[in-house]
Amino acid sequence: MASSQTAPARWVDGKRYLWLLGALTITLPLHAATLALLTGWHIFWWFGPIFVFGIIPVLDYAIGDDPSNPPEEVAPVLERERYYRRIVYLATFIEYVSFFGAVWIVGTHVLAWYDYLGFALSLGSATGASINTAHELGHKTDHFERWLAKVTLAPVAYGHFFVEHNRGHHVRVATPPDPASARYGESFWAFLPRTVFGSIASAWRLEKERLTRSDHSPWSWRNEVLHAWAMTVVLWGAMIVLFGKVVIPFLLIQAIYGASLLEVVNYLEHYGLGRKQLPNGKYERCRPEHSWNSNRVVTNLFLYQLQRHADHHANPTRSFQALRHFEGAPQLPSGYATMIMVAYVPPLWFRVMNPRVVAHYRGNMEHSNIKPAIRERVLAEFSGAVTS
């Protein structure tokens, strides 16, 4: 006899096919070249930055937020669906199509310097976005996906990120020793060299320690950092052999710009947030309140929900489609694309974000990650404010 109870409605991922938009940003250089060559309009060589910083913020504002989460009982099913993993594989394939296409155009067309520069930034927008693809792959336990993460990082020449992010940043996040966690009162332009050189040094140190424990030299084929860097050398070397020296500045510009996009995102993800140091010298476990979040729909679609950063740090292997919004996590006033532009102007950034850090700690800044040069002054200032 049929049950009289109504079966619960089956949850459906309303964004299932919209996640394919994550690969759209990676096609930006192809769109830039196509539009520029068809119309003759020089502005289209700059289509990458225009799309990222012009179109995405407008769409973010127009479409708004979505704080909804998939039901917990559905999460394991989402994790097992191969469809979502194939989307990320597709993004890596498209990155290489865009990369080869862009370098071919530079090697076979004579571009004015301003077109050359704009096109390099358009490619950098794509390879920079691809670092997020590598980020998604690098957190998996599957050997193929971890290898694919290094392949994805090769065009942008940032292979050490594979080691440093997983074994460095996720261990030290929101603490003073972490080069990828920005400090209260630290501008992006001061943070940039600190995180770039600090991350490279950390990645090398982590690999050296790992290999030393196995009685191996860091200067061996077992070194994951050298693996990733070698991929870039081979890839870039092939491009230079095929298309000549004219592509060398192009490769360098797109890589520097792409890497800077990663680092400005790092800057805003943990700005001023700190984990409490325990009496034994270790730090408390990373919780949702140690990451800035945003539920802007459009940017989350393009970046595989990277903006749901609190859940990512709590559950690093959780796939993008299952990441959750936490009410207790501090929220950015807008999506990453908008906040990047704010971060480029330090006085504006401090005006927007410093009060939010203070509000997050309810005026007690003791556990905030503060720039060392101003820490005592900030603590004294807010200690007086709290006391009064």
VEXROZA-434901 format. One record per residue (C-alpha): x, y, z; residue number from 1; residue in one letter; chain. Coordinates in Angstrom, 3 decimals. Layout:
BEGIN
+----------+----------+----------+-----+----+----+
:       xx :       yy :       zz :   i : aa : ch :
+----------+----------+----------+-----+----+----+
:        X :        Y :        Z : NUM :  a :  A :
...
+----------+----------+----------+-----+----+----+
END
This chain:
BEGIN
+----------+----------+----------+-----+----+----+
:       xx :       yy :       zz :   i : aa : ch :
+----------+----------+----------+-----+----+----+
:    0.000 :    0.000 :    0.000 :   1 :  m :  A :
:    1.402 :    3.458 :   -0.926 :   2 :  a :  A :
:    2.505 :    5.694 :    1.934 :   3 :  s :  A :
:    0.266 :    8.624 :    2.702 :   4 :  s :  A :
:    3.277 :   10.800 :    3.538 :   5 :  q :  A :
:    4.437 :   13.305 :    0.955 :   6 :  t :  A :
:    7.976 :   12.676 :   -0.255 :   7 :  a :  A :
:   10.346 :   15.615 :    0.317 :   8 :  p :  A :
:   11.009 :   17.733 :   -2.747 :   9 :  a :  A :
:   14.254 :   16.827 :   -4.535 :  10 :  r :  A :
:   16.809 :   19.640 :   -4.356 :  11 :  w :  A :
:   18.086 :   20.808 :   -7.730 :  12 :  v :  A :
:   21.222 :   22.880 :   -8.322 :  13 :  d :  A :
:   19.797 :   25.925 :  -10.092 :  14 :  g :  A :
:   23.319 :   26.973 :  -11.111 :  15 :  k :  A :
:   24.260 :   23.581 :  -12.553 :  16 :  r :  A :
:   24.907 :   24.855 :  -16.083 :  17 :  y :  A :
:   25.784 :   28.387 :  -15.050 :  18 :  l :  A :
:   29.003 :   27.041 :  -13.506 :  19 :  w :  A :
:   30.253 :   26.724 :  -17.090 :  20 :  l :  A :
:   30.653 :   30.514 :  -16.986 :  21 :  l :  A :
:   33.809 :   29.855 :  -14.966 :  22 :  g :  A :
:   35.514 :   29.098 :  -18.271 :  23 :  a :  A :
:   34.189 :   32.263 :  -19.943 :  24 :  l :  A :
:   36.719 :   34.610 :  -18.327 :  25 :  t :  A :
:   39.485 :   32.373 :  -19.626 :  26 :  i :  A :
:   38.379 :   33.079 :  -23.220 :  27 :  t :  A :
:   38.859 :   36.851 :  -22.808 :  28 :  l :  A :
:   42.000 :   37.129 :  -24.989 :  29 :  p :  A :
:   40.255 :   35.298 :  -27.826 :  30 :  l :  A :
:   37.316 :   37.701 :  -27.643 :  31 :  h :  A :
:   39.718 :   40.647 :  -27.400 :  32 :  a :  A :
:   41.618 :   39.657 :  -30.542 :  33 :  a :  A :
:   38.491 :   38.756 :  -32.501 :  34 :  t :  A :
:   36.754 :   42.053 :  -31.731 :  35 :  l :  A :
:   39.893 :   44.137 :  -32.320 :  36 :  a :  A :
:   40.774 :   42.495 :  -35.643 :  37 :  l :  A :
:   37.192 :   42.592 :  -36.948 :  38 :  l :  A :
:   36.462 :   46.199 :  -35.995 :  39 :  t :  A :
:   39.906 :   47.788 :  -36.028 :  40 :  g :  A :
:   39.066 :   49.401 :  -32.665 :  41 :  w :  A :
:   42.145 :   49.506 :  -30.472 :  42 :  h :  A :
:   40.118 :   49.502 :  -27.255 :  43 :  i :  A :
:   39.168 :   45.864 :  -27.783 :  44 :  f :  A :
:   42.729 :   44.685 :  -27.192 :  45 :  w :  A :
:   42.022 :   45.776 :  -23.599 :  46 :  w :  A :
:   38.819 :   43.726 :  -23.417 :  47 :  f :  A :
:   40.113 :   41.517 :  -20.577 :  48 :  g :  A :
:   40.493 :   44.253 :  -17.925 :  49 :  p :  A :
:   37.376 :   46.003 :  -19.264 :  50 :  i :  A :
:   35.303 :   42.856 :  -18.738 :  51 :  f :  A :
:   36.744 :   42.057 :  -15.299 :  52 :  v :  A :
:   36.585 :   45.572 :  -13.861 :  53 :  f :  A :
:   33.765 :   47.071 :  -15.892 :  54 :  g :  A :
:   31.190 :   44.458 :  -16.783 :  55 :  i :  A :
:   31.448 :   42.036 :  -13.833 :  56 :  i :  A :
:   30.984 :   44.716 :  -11.116 :  57 :  p :  A :
:   27.876 :   46.023 :  -12.908 :  58 :  v :  A :
:   26.435 :   42.514 :  -13.160 :  59 :  l :  A :
:   27.334 :   41.845 :   -9.523 :  60 :  d :  A :
:   25.410 :   44.934 :   -8.472 :  61 :  y :  A :
:   22.445 :   44.259 :  -10.766 :  62 :  a :  A :
:   21.982 :   40.581 :   -9.878 :  63 :  i :  A :
:   22.987 :   40.834 :   -6.223 :  64 :  g :  A :
:   23.574 :   38.150 :   -3.599 :  65 :  d :  A :
:   22.545 :   34.547 :   -3.105 :  66 :  d :  A :
:   23.235 :   33.317 :    0.456 :  67 :  p :  A :
:   21.377 :   30.011 :    0.001 :  68 :  s :  A :
:   23.133 :   26.721 :    0.718 :  69 :  n :  A :
:   22.560 :   23.220 :   -0.653 :  70 :  p :  A :
:   21.008 :   20.921 :    1.986 :  71 :  p :  A :
:   23.680 :   19.080 :    3.969 :  72 :  e :  A :
:   22.301 :   15.690 :    2.945 :  73 :  e :  A :
:   22.817 :   16.665 :   -0.698 :  74 :  v :  A :
:   26.471 :   17.709 :   -0.302 :  75 :  a :  A :
:   27.936 :   14.166 :   -0.578 :  76 :  p :  A :
:   25.969 :   13.603 :   -3.782 :  77 :  v :  A :
:   27.220 :   16.893 :   -5.225 :  78 :  l :  A :
:   30.784 :   15.967 :   -4.338 :  79 :  e :  A :
:   30.530 :   12.660 :   -6.196 :  80 :  r :  A :
:   29.103 :   14.065 :   -9.421 :  81 :  e :  A :
:   31.801 :   13.938 :  -12.090 :  82 :  r :  A :
:   30.075 :   16.692 :  -14.068 :  83 :  y :  A :
:   31.406 :   19.371 :  -11.726 :  84 :  y :  A :
:   34.965 :   18.082 :  -11.939 :  85 :  r :  A :
:   34.827 :   17.960 :  -15.730 :  86 :  r :  A :
:   33.838 :   21.621 :  -15.766 :  87 :  i :  A :
:   37.154 :   22.440 :  -14.082 :  88 :  v :  A :
:   39.076 :   20.186 :  -16.483 :  89 :  y :  A :
:   37.413 :   22.059 :  -19.349 :  90 :  l :  A :
:   38.648 :   25.366 :  -17.916 :  91 :  a :  A :
:   42.254 :   24.130 :  -18.053 :  92 :  t :  A :
:   41.813 :   23.046 :  -21.680 :  93 :  f :  A :
:   40.340 :   26.433 :  -22.591 :  94 :  i :  A :
:   43.213 :   28.194 :  -20.820 :  95 :  e :  A :
:   45.691 :   26.519 :  -23.164 :  96 :  y :  A :
:   43.571 :   27.287 :  -26.222 :  97 :  v :  A :
:   43.484 :   30.952 :  -25.180 :  98 :  s :  A :
:   47.175 :   30.995 :  -24.310 :  99 :  f :  A :
:   48.349 :   29.464 :  -27.596 : 100 :  f :  A :
:   45.908 :   31.596 :  -29.570 : 101 :  g :  A :
:   47.073 :   34.820 :  -27.929 : 102 :  a :  A :
:   50.775 :   34.047 :  -28.346 : 103 :  v :  A :
:   50.185 :   33.064 :  -31.980 : 104 :  w :  A :
:   48.508 :   36.403 :  -32.676 : 105 :  i :  A :
:   51.384 :   38.333 :  -31.108 : 106 :  v :  A :
:   53.903 :   36.252 :  -33.044 : 107 :  g :  A :
:   52.171 :   36.710 :  -36.406 : 108 :  t :  A :
:   50.742 :   40.252 :  -36.220 : 109 :  h :  A :
:   52.443 :   43.604 :  -35.769 : 110 :  v :  A :
:   50.757 :   45.396 :  -32.872 : 111 :  l :  A :
:   51.227 :   48.952 :  -31.662 : 112 :  a :  A :
:   52.756 :   49.062 :  -28.200 : 113 :  w :  A :
:   49.452 :   50.058 :  -26.580 : 114 :  y :  A :
:   47.628 :   47.197 :  -28.316 : 115 :  d :  A :
:   50.426 :   44.814 :  -27.333 : 116 :  y :  A :
:   50.146 :   45.926 :  -23.698 : 117 :  l :  A :
:   46.351 :   45.734 :  -23.616 : 118 :  g :  A :
:   46.390 :   42.283 :  -25.187 : 119 :  f :  A :
:   48.975 :   41.078 :  -22.657 : 120 :  a :  A :
:   46.693 :   42.285 :  -19.848 : 121 :  l :  A :
:   43.747 :   40.538 :  -21.507 : 122 :  s :  A :
:   45.693 :   37.281 :  -21.500 : 123 :  l :  A :
:   46.822 :   37.982 :  -17.921 : 124 :  g :  A :
:   43.157 :   38.332 :  -16.932 : 125 :  s :  A :
:   42.620 :   34.818 :  -18.260 : 126 :  a :  A :
:   45.734 :   33.183 :  -16.813 : 127 :  t :  A :
:   45.137 :   35.000 :  -13.525 : 128 :  g :  A :
:   41.606 :   33.583 :  -13.388 : 129 :  a :  A :
:   43.093 :   30.177 :  -14.206 : 130 :  s :  A :
:   45.060 :   30.265 :  -10.968 : 131 :  i :  A :
:   41.673 :   29.810 :   -9.318 : 132 :  n :  A :
:   41.111 :   26.753 :  -11.513 : 133 :  t :  A :
:   44.461 :   25.401 :  -10.304 : 134 :  a :  A :
:   43.388 :   26.259 :   -6.766 : 135 :  h :  A :
:   40.272 :   24.086 :   -7.123 : 136 :  e :  A :
:   42.291 :   21.200 :   -8.592 : 137 :  l :  A :
:   45.202 :   21.466 :   -6.168 : 138 :  g :  A :
:   43.028 :   20.844 :   -3.119 : 139 :  h :  A :
:   41.918 :   17.451 :   -4.389 : 140 :  k :  A :
:   43.516 :   14.163 :   -3.362 : 141 :  t :  A :
:   43.414 :   12.636 :   -6.866 : 142 :  d :  A :
:   46.917 :   12.489 :   -8.382 : 143 :  h :  A :
:   45.706 :   13.435 :  -11.853 : 144 :  f :  A :
:   43.918 :   16.545 :  -10.569 : 145 :  e :  A :
:   46.937 :   17.623 :   -8.544 : 146 :  r :  A :
:   49.161 :   17.198 :  -11.607 : 147 :  w :  A :
:   46.618 :   19.151 :  -13.659 : 148 :  l :  A :
:   46.823 :   21.971 :  -11.114 : 149 :  a :  A :
:   50.528 :   22.399 :  -11.909 : 150 :  k :  A :
:   49.791 :   22.253 :  -15.634 : 151 :  v :  A :
:   47.225 :   25.032 :  -15.157 : 152 :  t :  A :
:   49.759 :   27.210 :  -13.346 : 153 :  l :  A :
:   52.427 :   26.868 :  -16.042 : 154 :  a :  A :
:   51.268 :   29.667 :  -18.402 : 155 :  p :  A :
:   51.243 :   32.232 :  -15.589 : 156 :  v :  A :
:   54.583 :   31.017 :  -14.163 : 157 :  a :  A :
:   53.253 :   30.697 :  -10.615 : 158 :  y :  A :
:   53.796 :   27.011 :   -9.990 : 159 :  g :  A :
:   55.079 :   27.422 :   -6.438 : 160 :  h :  A :
:   51.492 :   28.368 :   -5.492 : 161 :  f :  A :
:   50.647 :   24.644 :   -5.670 : 162 :  f :  A :
:   52.921 :   23.960 :   -2.694 : 163 :  v :  A :
:   52.638 :   27.172 :   -0.698 : 164 :  e :  A :
:   48.871 :   27.530 :   -0.795 : 165 :  h :  A :
:   48.042 :   24.000 :    0.296 : 166 :  n :  A :
:   50.763 :   23.372 :    2.859 : 167 :  r :  A :
:   51.638 :   26.944 :    3.876 : 168 :  g :  A :
:   48.713 :   29.337 :    3.614 : 169 :  h :  A :
:   46.091 :   26.877 :    4.845 : 170 :  h :  A :
:   48.186 :   26.119 :    7.924 : 171 :  v :  A :
:   49.106 :   29.726 :    8.776 : 172 :  r :  A :
:   46.083 :   31.634 :    7.445 : 173 :  v :  A :
:   45.072 :   34.745 :    9.415 : 174 :  a :  A :
:   48.306 :   34.750 :   11.442 : 175 :  t :  A :
:   51.303 :   37.138 :   11.313 : 176 :  p :  A :
:   53.695 :   34.513 :    9.843 : 177 :  p :  A :
:   51.497 :   33.968 :    6.771 : 178 :  d :  A :
:   52.745 :   36.005 :    3.786 : 179 :  p :  A :
:   49.342 :   35.631 :    2.081 : 180 :  a :  A :
:   47.291 :   37.138 :    4.947 : 181 :  s :  A :
:   47.090 :   40.944 :    4.788 : 182 :  a :  A :
:   47.458 :   42.943 :    7.989 : 183 :  r :  A :
:   45.265 :   45.763 :    9.257 : 184 :  y :  A :
:   46.825 :   49.040 :    8.116 : 185 :  g :  A :
:   48.877 :   47.374 :    5.354 : 186 :  e :  A :
:   48.241 :   48.691 :    1.844 : 187 :  s :  A :
:   48.001 :   46.320 :   -1.096 : 188 :  f :  A :
:   51.162 :   47.850 :   -2.578 : 189 :  w :  A :
:   53.095 :   47.032 :    0.607 : 190 :  a :  A :
:   51.499 :   43.584 :    0.797 : 191 :  f :  A :
:   52.330 :   42.659 :   -2.816 : 192 :  l :  A :
:   56.126 :   42.266 :   -2.542 : 193 :  p :  A :
:   55.778 :   40.711 :    0.907 : 194 :  r :  A :
:   53.419 :   38.012 :   -0.313 : 195 :  t :  A :
:   55.190 :   37.329 :   -3.629 : 196 :  v :  A :
:   58.675 :   36.852 :   -2.193 : 197 :  f :  A :
:   57.407 :   35.383 :    1.066 : 198 :  g :  A :
:   55.326 :   32.772 :   -0.757 : 199 :  s :  A :
:   58.193 :   31.732 :   -3.019 : 200 :  i :  A :
:   60.524 :   31.389 :   -0.009 : 201 :  a :  A :
:   57.901 :   29.479 :    1.940 : 202 :  s :  A :
:   57.182 :   27.056 :   -0.917 : 203 :  a :  A :
:   60.886 :   26.293 :   -1.313 : 204 :  w :  A :
:   61.329 :   25.861 :    2.447 : 205 :  r :  A :
:   58.352 :   23.495 :    2.684 : 206 :  l :  A :
:   59.661 :   21.323 :   -0.124 : 207 :  e :  A :
:   63.191 :   21.365 :    1.270 : 208 :  k :  A :
:   61.899 :   20.208 :    4.672 : 209 :  e :  A :
:   59.768 :   17.494 :    3.099 : 210 :  r :  A :
:   62.617 :   16.149 :    0.990 : 211 :  l :  A :
:   65.155 :   16.388 :    3.823 : 212 :  t :  A :
:   62.947 :   14.134 :    5.946 : 213 :  r :  A :
:   63.291 :   11.529 :    3.174 : 214 :  s :  A :
:   67.035 :   12.088 :    2.826 : 215 :  d :  A :
:   66.648 :   13.716 :   -0.592 : 216 :  h :  A :
:   68.158 :   16.932 :   -1.902 : 217 :  s :  A :
:   65.790 :   19.782 :   -2.740 : 218 :  p :  A :
:   67.653 :   19.962 :   -6.069 : 219 :  w :  A :
:   66.084 :   16.761 :   -7.331 : 220 :  s :  A :
:   63.260 :   15.689 :   -9.640 : 221 :  w :  A :
:   61.152 :   15.011 :   -6.530 : 222 :  r :  A :
:   60.825 :   18.751 :   -5.772 : 223 :  n :  A :
:   57.228 :   19.845 :   -6.545 : 224 :  e :  A :
:   58.279 :   23.485 :   -6.944 : 225 :  v :  A :
:   60.873 :   22.562 :   -9.545 : 226 :  l :  A :
:   58.271 :   20.374 :  -11.305 : 227 :  h :  A :
:   55.929 :   23.321 :  -11.684 : 228 :  a :  A :
:   58.615 :   25.812 :  -12.701 : 229 :  w :  A :
:   59.991 :   23.353 :  -15.272 : 230 :  a :  A :
:   56.571 :   23.202 :  -16.923 : 231 :  m :  A :
:   56.708 :   26.971 :  -17.409 : 232 :  t :  A :
:   60.235 :   26.829 :  -18.821 : 233 :  v :  A :
:   59.212 :   24.173 :  -21.362 : 234 :  v :  A :
:   55.967 :   25.947 :  -22.302 : 235 :  l :  A :
:   57.466 :   29.417 :  -22.629 : 236 :  w :  A :
:   60.555 :   28.017 :  -24.373 : 237 :  g :  A :
:   58.342 :   26.375 :  -26.986 : 238 :  a :  A :
:   56.488 :   29.654 :  -27.562 : 239 :  m :  A :
:   59.735 :   31.590 :  -28.023 : 240 :  i :  A :
:   61.111 :   28.978 :  -30.450 : 241 :  v :  A :
:   57.878 :   29.007 :  -32.470 : 242 :  l :  A :
:   57.189 :   32.738 :  -32.551 : 243 :  f :  A :
:   60.442 :   34.499 :  -31.737 : 244 :  g :  A :
:   61.664 :   37.026 :  -29.227 : 245 :  k :  A :
:   58.699 :   39.327 :  -29.837 : 246 :  v :  A :
:   56.621 :   37.183 :  -27.462 : 247 :  v :  A :
:   59.024 :   37.405 :  -24.494 : 248 :  i :  A :
:   57.730 :   40.732 :  -23.088 : 249 :  p :  A :
:   54.181 :   39.539 :  -23.792 : 250 :  f :  A :
:   54.718 :   36.389 :  -21.727 : 251 :  l :  A :
:   56.292 :   38.346 :  -18.879 : 252 :  l :  A :
:   53.595 :   41.044 :  -18.764 : 253 :  i :  A :
:   50.695 :   38.575 :  -18.773 : 254 :  q :  A :
:   52.347 :   36.490 :  -16.045 : 255 :  a :  A :
:   53.073 :   39.460 :  -13.778 : 256 :  i :  A :
:   49.559 :   40.803 :  -14.217 : 257 :  y :  A :
:   47.924 :   37.392 :  -13.759 : 258 :  g :  A :
:   49.890 :   36.711 :  -10.581 : 259 :  a :  A :
:   49.029 :   40.171 :   -9.252 : 260 :  s :  A :
:   45.328 :   39.340 :   -9.629 : 261 :  l :  A :
:   45.811 :   36.293 :   -7.410 : 262 :  l :  A :
:   47.660 :   38.324 :   -4.819 : 263 :  e :  A :
:   45.136 :   41.164 :   -4.679 : 264 :  v :  A :
:   42.450 :   38.532 :   -4.054 : 265 :  v :  A :
:   44.638 :   37.109 :   -1.284 : 266 :  n :  A :
:   44.890 :   40.634 :    0.098 : 267 :  y :  A :
:   41.164 :   41.126 :    0.493 : 268 :  l :  A :
:   40.305 :   37.592 :    1.645 : 269 :  e :  A :
:   41.784 :   37.879 :    5.148 : 270 :  h :  A :
:   42.570 :   41.577 :    5.589 : 271 :  y :  A :
:   42.986 :   42.406 :    9.285 : 272 :  g :  A :
:   41.541 :   39.104 :   10.481 : 273 :  l :  A :
:   43.563 :   37.129 :   12.994 : 274 :  g :  A :
:   43.439 :   33.827 :   14.830 : 275 :  r :  A :
:   44.069 :   33.889 :   18.552 : 276 :  k :  A :
:   47.430 :   32.542 :   19.679 : 277 :  q :  A :
:   47.084 :   29.892 :   22.393 : 278 :  l :  A :
:   49.317 :   29.562 :   25.506 : 279 :  p :  A :
:   51.239 :   26.713 :   23.827 : 280 :  n :  A :
:   52.227 :   29.062 :   20.993 : 281 :  g :  A :
:   49.923 :   27.482 :   18.419 : 282 :  k :  A :
:   46.958 :   29.278 :   16.918 : 283 :  y :  A :
:   43.305 :   28.456 :   17.353 : 284 :  e :  A :
:   41.607 :   26.481 :   14.622 : 285 :  r :  A :
:   40.571 :   28.498 :   11.562 : 286 :  c :  A :
:   36.868 :   29.334 :   11.765 : 287 :  r :  A :
:   34.405 :   31.206 :    9.508 : 288 :  p :  A :
:   35.153 :   34.537 :   11.184 : 289 :  e :  A :
:   38.751 :   34.415 :    9.896 : 290 :  h :  A :
:   37.835 :   34.999 :    6.215 : 291 :  s :  A :
:   36.003 :   37.766 :    4.390 : 292 :  w :  A :
:   33.127 :   36.438 :    2.313 : 293 :  n :  A :
:   30.824 :   37.635 :   -0.439 : 294 :  s :  A :
:   27.699 :   36.069 :   -1.924 : 295 :  n :  A :
:   27.654 :   38.136 :   -5.123 : 296 :  r :  A :
:   26.247 :   35.672 :   -7.625 : 297 :  v :  A :
:   28.119 :   36.673 :  -10.779 : 298 :  v :  A :
:   31.630 :   36.685 :   -9.343 : 299 :  t :  A :
:   30.937 :   33.400 :   -7.563 : 300 :  n :  A :
:   29.931 :   31.827 :  -10.857 : 301 :  l :  A :
:   33.081 :   33.058 :  -12.587 : 302 :  f :  A :
:   35.365 :   32.033 :   -9.702 : 303 :  l :  A :
:   33.826 :   28.723 :   -8.620 : 304 :  y :  A :
:   32.509 :   30.227 :   -5.369 : 305 :  q :  A :
:   35.958 :   31.306 :   -4.207 : 306 :  l :  A :
:   34.187 :   34.117 :   -2.363 : 307 :  q :  A :
:   32.701 :   31.536 :    0.030 : 308 :  r :  A :
:   36.117 :   31.502 :    1.572 : 309 :  h :  A :
:   35.183 :   30.654 :    5.144 : 310 :  a :  A :
:   33.865 :   27.197 :    4.258 : 311 :  d :  A :
:   36.824 :   26.656 :    1.951 : 312 :  h :  A :
:   39.278 :   27.141 :    4.825 : 313 :  h :  A :
:   37.212 :   25.016 :    7.166 : 314 :  a :  A :
:   36.912 :   22.236 :    4.537 : 315 :  n :  A :
:   39.709 :   22.640 :    1.951 : 316 :  p :  A :
:   38.806 :   19.534 :   -0.045 : 317 :  t :  A :
:   35.105 :   20.472 :   -0.336 : 318 :  r :  A :
:   34.308 :   21.132 :   -3.981 : 319 :  s :  A :
:   33.075 :   24.519 :   -5.154 : 320 :  f :  A :
:   29.495 :   23.421 :   -5.824 : 321 :  q :  A :
:   29.013 :   22.374 :   -2.182 : 322 :  a :  A :
:   30.558 :   25.395 :   -0.429 : 323 :  l :  A :
:   28.299 :   27.098 :    2.130 : 324 :  r :  A :
:   27.562 :   30.582 :    3.352 : 325 :  h :  A :
:   28.036 :   31.123 :    7.102 : 326 :  f :  A :
:   26.118 :   33.849 :    8.892 : 327 :  e :  A :
:   29.012 :   34.373 :   11.317 : 328 :  g :  A :
:   31.563 :   35.097 :    8.609 : 329 :  a :  A :
:   32.374 :   38.782 :    7.991 : 330 :  p :  A :
:   30.999 :   39.989 :    4.657 : 331 :  q :  A :
:   32.664 :   42.212 :    2.076 : 332 :  l :  A :
:   30.538 :   45.138 :    0.912 : 333 :  p :  A :
:   30.743 :   43.917 :   -2.691 : 334 :  s :  A :
:   32.185 :   41.197 :   -4.912 : 335 :  g :  A :
:   35.870 :   40.585 :   -5.577 : 336 :  y :  A :
:   35.963 :   42.484 :   -8.883 : 337 :  a :  A :
:   34.762 :   45.676 :   -7.189 : 338 :  t :  A :
:   36.871 :   45.185 :   -4.069 : 339 :  m :  A :
:   40.030 :   44.715 :   -6.147 : 340 :  i :  A :
:   39.583 :   48.203 :   -7.572 : 341 :  m :  A :
:   39.078 :   49.548 :   -4.058 : 342 :  v :  A :
:   42.239 :   47.772 :   -2.878 : 343 :  a :  A :
:   44.272 :   49.507 :   -5.599 : 344 :  y :  A :
:   43.559 :   52.850 :   -3.843 : 345 :  v :  A :
:   44.830 :   52.462 :   -0.245 : 346 :  p :  A :
:   43.086 :   55.525 :    1.301 : 347 :  p :  A :
:   39.779 :   54.320 :   -0.138 : 348 :  l :  A :
:   40.433 :   50.750 :    1.018 : 349 :  w :  A :
:   41.243 :   51.836 :    4.566 : 350 :  f :  A :
:   38.153 :   54.042 :    4.652 : 351 :  r :  A :
:   35.914 :   51.180 :    3.519 : 352 :  v :  A :
:   37.482 :   48.209 :    5.302 : 353 :  m :  A :
:   39.141 :   49.442 :    8.508 : 354 :  n :  A :
:   35.798 :   50.285 :   10.185 : 355 :  p :  A :
:   34.534 :   46.837 :    9.198 : 356 :  r :  A :
:   37.506 :   45.149 :   10.852 : 357 :  v :  A :
:   36.948 :   47.197 :   14.004 : 358 :  v :  A :
:   33.226 :   46.384 :   13.958 : 359 :  a :  A :
:   33.983 :   42.693 :   13.470 : 360 :  h :  A :
:   36.055 :   42.731 :   16.669 : 361 :  y :  A :
:   33.536 :   45.003 :   18.432 : 362 :  r :  A :
:   36.296 :   47.521 :   19.063 : 363 :  g :  A :
:   38.638 :   45.051 :   20.778 : 364 :  n :  A :
:   41.483 :   44.740 :   18.279 : 365 :  m :  A :
:   43.699 :   42.473 :   20.366 : 366 :  e :  A :
:   43.225 :   39.482 :   18.068 : 367 :  h :  A :
:   43.285 :   41.388 :   14.798 : 368 :  s :  A :
:   46.260 :   40.746 :   12.499 : 369 :  n :  A :
:   47.737 :   44.266 :   12.593 : 370 :  i :  A :
:   50.717 :   45.716 :   10.746 : 371 :  k :  A :
:   53.588 :   45.489 :   13.297 : 372 :  p :  A :
:   54.648 :   49.144 :   12.881 : 373 :  a :  A :
:   51.239 :   50.395 :   14.026 : 374 :  i :  A :
:   50.089 :   47.574 :   16.301 : 375 :  r :  A :
:   50.794 :   49.249 :   19.637 : 376 :  e :  A :
:   49.203 :   52.505 :   18.513 : 377 :  r :  A :
:   46.081 :   50.759 :   17.229 : 378 :  v :  A :
:   45.707 :   48.660 :   20.368 : 379 :  l :  A :
:   46.133 :   51.732 :   22.575 : 380 :  a :  A :
:   43.641 :   53.737 :   20.495 : 381 :  e :  A :
:   40.903 :   51.137 :   20.606 : 382 :  f :  A :
:   41.656 :   50.072 :   24.140 : 383 :  s :  A :
:   40.880 :   53.619 :   25.187 : 384 :  g :  A :
:   37.766 :   53.669 :   23.075 : 385 :  a :  A :
:   36.477 :   50.409 :   24.564 : 386 :  v :  A :
:   37.266 :   51.555 :   28.120 : 387 :  t :  A :
:   35.527 :   54.878 :   27.687 : 388 :  s :  A :
+----------+----------+----------+-----+----+----+
END
